[in-house]
């Protein structure tokens, strides 16, 4: 029984990987493969897996994120194209202030990219 649960979990993670790769391909994230210049090493990558739960604690959604591993920016080079999947604290505080001030409702959304 334990092996069956592991296999089902693995299949859900593999499906999540495929969804993430399709999203990245659709958005044109990957460019043409180029030869690595001498003396340079490629940036590593990792898969980050998240399992979302419902109110009963049951897993209802499996997500995968493809992320760069490590930090390789050099001073003044590659400083303009950085991305973050999370909102910073200042923006979050402003959003909460704005919604309270106007008596609006905030809903949590999990959007597949």
Rosetta silent file (secondary structure, phi, psi, omega in degrees, C-alpha in Angstrom):
SEQUENCE: XXXXXXXXXXXXXXXXXXXXXXXXXXXXXXXXXXXXXXXXXXXXXXXXXXXXXXXXXXXXXXXXXXXXXXXXXXXXXXXXXXXXXXXXXXXXXXXXXXXXXXXXXXXXXXXXX
SCORE:     score description
SCORE:     0.000 S_00000001
   1 L     0.000  -41.281 -179.846    0.000    0.000    0.000 S_00000001
   2 H   -62.066  -38.856  179.192    2.833    2.409    0.853 S_00000001
   3 H   -66.431  -36.153  178.612    4.448    1.818   -2.570 S_00000001
   4 H   -65.246  -43.001  178.355    1.150    2.595   -4.316 S_00000001
   5 H   -63.135  -40.660  177.777    0.851    5.907   -2.443 S_00000001
   6 H   -63.297  -40.996  179.456    4.453    6.809   -3.374 S_00000001
   7 H   -65.423  -43.319  178.087    3.760    6.000   -7.023 S_00000001
   8 H   -63.046  -41.827  178.053    0.586    8.115   -7.079 S_00000001
   9 H   -63.179  -42.586  179.433    2.427   11.006   -5.429 S_00000001
  10 H   -62.843  -41.593  179.413    5.265   10.685   -7.968 S_00000001
  11 H   -63.769  -37.891  178.804    2.797   10.728  -10.863 S_00000001
  12 H   -67.922  -37.333  176.787    1.161   13.892   -9.504 S_00000001
  13 H   -67.936  -39.929  177.858    4.570   15.564   -9.194 S_00000001
  14 H   -63.304  -39.381  176.354    5.479   14.507  -12.756 S_00000001
  15 H   -64.461  -40.683  177.563    2.222   16.004  -14.014 S_00000001
  16 H   -62.860  -38.858  176.472    2.995   19.230  -12.100 S_00000001
  17 H   -62.157  -44.224 -179.429    6.449   19.340  -13.759 S_00000001
  18 H   -63.625  -40.035  177.657    4.849   18.948  -17.189 S_00000001
  19 H   -62.007  -44.977  179.743    2.366   21.768  -16.448 S_00000001
  20 H   -64.715  -44.643  179.129    5.230   24.069  -15.372 S_00000001
  21 H   -62.839  -41.657  177.182    7.363   23.215  -18.420 S_00000001
  22 H   -60.597  -40.621  178.558    4.416   23.825  -20.757 S_00000001
  23 H   -64.151  -43.946  179.666    3.841   27.199  -19.122 S_00000001
  24 H   -64.959  -41.037  178.300    7.519   28.172  -19.486 S_00000001
  25 H   -65.658  -41.733 -179.835    7.574   27.078  -23.130 S_00000001
  26 H   -61.733  -36.117 -179.965    4.356   28.950  -23.885 S_00000001
  27 L   -86.562    0.311  177.166    5.833   32.155  -22.436 S_00000001
  28 L    69.124   34.562 -177.793    9.095   31.724  -24.385 S_00000001
  29 L   -68.775  -39.250 -177.288   11.296   31.530  -21.300 S_00000001
  30 L   -88.209  129.729  178.292   13.859   29.218  -22.855 S_00000001
  31 L  -100.727 -168.909  179.231   16.013   30.669  -25.624 S_00000001
  32 L   -65.669  137.028  178.363   18.388   29.186  -28.104 S_00000001
  33 L   -73.442  130.201 -177.349   21.012   26.924  -26.543 S_00000001
  34 L  -122.615  158.056  176.077   24.438   28.490  -26.843 S_00000001
  35 L   -69.634  142.096  179.628   27.965   27.298  -26.192 S_00000001
  36 L   -78.860  129.463  177.402   29.280   28.197  -22.757 S_00000001
  37 L   -61.479  149.241  179.824   32.191   30.676  -22.846 S_00000001
  38 L   -61.146  135.009  178.410   35.496   29.323  -21.564 S_00000001
  39 L    89.572   -1.676  179.261   35.922   29.906  -17.849 S_00000001
  40 L  -113.131  152.505  176.742   32.176   30.171  -17.131 S_00000001
  41 L  -120.561  145.988  179.994   29.850   27.638  -15.590 S_00000001
  42 L   -70.907  155.833  176.342   26.127   27.339  -16.238 S_00000001
  43 L   -75.615  133.271  177.700   23.603   28.262  -13.569 S_00000001
  44 E   -75.490  173.274  178.565   22.175   25.217  -11.871 S_00000001
  45 E  -141.728  164.103  176.899   18.481   24.604  -11.365 S_00000001
  46 E  -143.287  156.601  170.208   16.139   22.904   -8.952 S_00000001
  47 E  -102.692  127.999  176.340   12.565   21.744   -8.888 S_00000001
  48 E  -108.538  126.685 -178.466   10.541   23.041   -5.949 S_00000001
  49 E  -110.540  136.381  178.263    7.415   21.050   -5.139 S_00000001
  50 E  -129.977  136.249  174.985    4.441   22.362   -3.197 S_00000001
  51 E  -114.332  123.706  179.683    1.371   20.458   -2.122 S_00000001
  52 E   -92.677  141.650 -178.975   -1.755   22.507   -1.382 S_00000001
  53 E  -113.369  155.182  173.379   -4.235   21.253    1.214 S_00000001
  54 L   -92.092 -171.769 -178.435   -7.953   21.807    1.662 S_00000001
  55 L   -63.483  -24.869 -178.730   -9.710   22.590    4.961 S_00000001
  56 L   -88.459   -1.111 -179.940   -9.648   18.909    5.920 S_00000001
  57 L    86.138    6.980  179.725   -5.877   18.668    5.469 S_00000001
  58 L   -85.158  143.365  178.169   -6.130   16.557    2.310 S_00000001
  59 E   -73.343  124.933 -177.515   -3.762   17.255   -0.572 S_00000001
  60 E  -117.747  -16.342 -175.993   -5.774   18.774   -3.409 S_00000001
  61 E  -151.070  134.100  176.914   -3.177   20.340   -5.690 S_00000001
  62 E  -112.356  129.516  178.945    0.427   19.604   -6.584 S_00000001
  63 E  -123.484  152.076  175.842    2.607   22.407   -7.982 S_00000001
  64 E  -132.329  140.455  176.010    6.136   22.449   -9.333 S_00000001
  65 E  -125.981  135.334  177.342    8.406   25.450   -9.879 S_00000001
  66 E   -97.548  114.638 -174.271   11.570   25.465  -11.966 S_00000001
  67 E  -127.375  150.195  175.278   14.045   27.813  -10.266 S_00000001
  68 E   -71.185  144.004 -177.574   17.641   28.903  -10.782 S_00000001
  69 E  -103.759  127.119  178.237   20.008   27.529   -8.167 S_00000001
  70 L    87.838  179.961 -177.546   22.416   29.856   -6.462 S_00000001
  71 L  -131.097  115.691 -172.346   23.125   33.529   -6.997 S_00000001
  72 L  -124.711   15.323  179.221   25.475   34.464   -9.813 S_00000001
  73 L   -67.536  146.774  175.354   24.874   38.142  -10.548 S_00000001
  74 E  -112.849  153.804 -176.830   27.940   40.321  -10.928 S_00000001
  75 L   -51.493  126.459  177.626   28.151   44.000  -10.002 S_00000001
  76 L    72.179  -15.310 -179.622   26.347   46.182  -12.592 S_00000001
  77 E  -102.642  135.470  176.347   25.795   43.161  -14.885 S_00000001
  78 L    61.673   40.312  178.840   22.432   41.356  -14.961 S_00000001
  79 L  -100.267   -9.471 -175.117   20.782   43.619  -12.402 S_00000001
  80 L   -95.640  -21.538 -176.031   17.678   44.564  -14.389 S_00000001
  81 L  -110.174   72.790  174.548   16.116   41.166  -15.105 S_00000001
  82 L  -119.729  145.426 -175.967   15.285   39.643  -11.755 S_00000001
  83 L  -129.831  147.789  177.649   11.930   38.107  -10.945 S_00000001
  84 L  -135.989  138.161  179.910   10.185   37.203   -7.745 S_00000001
  85 L   -86.165   -4.874 -175.963    7.070   35.117   -7.282 S_00000001
  86 L  -117.164  158.058  178.284    6.177   36.811   -4.007 S_00000001
  87 L   -87.152  141.390  178.258    4.979   40.267   -3.036 S_00000001
  88 L   -78.603  164.901 -173.377    7.284   42.357   -0.865 S_00000001
  89 H   -62.308  -38.873 -179.127    6.156   43.535    2.589 S_00000001
  90 H   -63.100  -44.855  178.398    5.671   47.184    1.583 S_00000001
  91 H   -64.372  -39.929  179.664    3.337   46.278   -1.274 S_00000001
  92 H   -64.176  -45.560  178.603    1.426   43.873    0.952 S_00000001
  93 H   -62.035  -40.506  177.746    0.958   46.492    3.688 S_00000001
  94 H   -63.045  -43.516  179.693   -0.231   49.030    1.111 S_00000001
  95 H   -61.240  -44.529  178.524   -2.707   46.518   -0.319 S_00000001
  96 H   -63.926  -45.270  178.046   -4.130   45.727    3.127 S_00000001
  97 H   -58.458  -45.289 -179.764   -4.369   49.444    3.970 S_00000001
  98 H   -61.183  -44.854 -177.888   -6.124   50.125    0.653 S_00000001
  99 H   -69.770  -38.582  178.489   -8.666   47.326    1.132 S_00000001
 100 H   -67.685  -43.574 -178.752   -9.463   48.286    4.743 S_00000001
 101 H   -59.805  -34.435 -177.594   -9.776   51.970    3.845 S_00000001
 102 L  -104.825    9.696  179.498  -12.320   51.181    1.114 S_00000001
 103 L    53.769   43.780  178.668  -14.037   48.278    2.954 S_00000001
 104 L   -92.727  167.433  176.418  -13.093   45.831    0.214 S_00000001
 105 L  -107.143  142.812  177.937  -12.719   42.055    0.502 S_00000001
 106 L  -110.664  132.883  176.783   -9.463   40.219   -0.169 S_00000001
 107 L  -119.713  141.117  175.842   -9.474   36.712   -1.623 S_00000001
 108 L   -81.780  130.486  179.753   -6.565   34.324   -1.846 S_00000001
 109 L  -127.540  140.274  175.830   -5.951   33.127   -5.387 S_00000001
 110 L  -121.077  102.494 -172.765   -3.577   30.511   -6.673 S_00000001
 111 L   -98.709  129.597  173.026   -3.151   31.045  -10.400 S_00000001
 112 L   -77.396  127.909 -179.632   -1.531   28.524  -12.717 S_00000001
 113 L   -87.642    0.000    0.000    0.863   30.371  -14.983 S_00000001
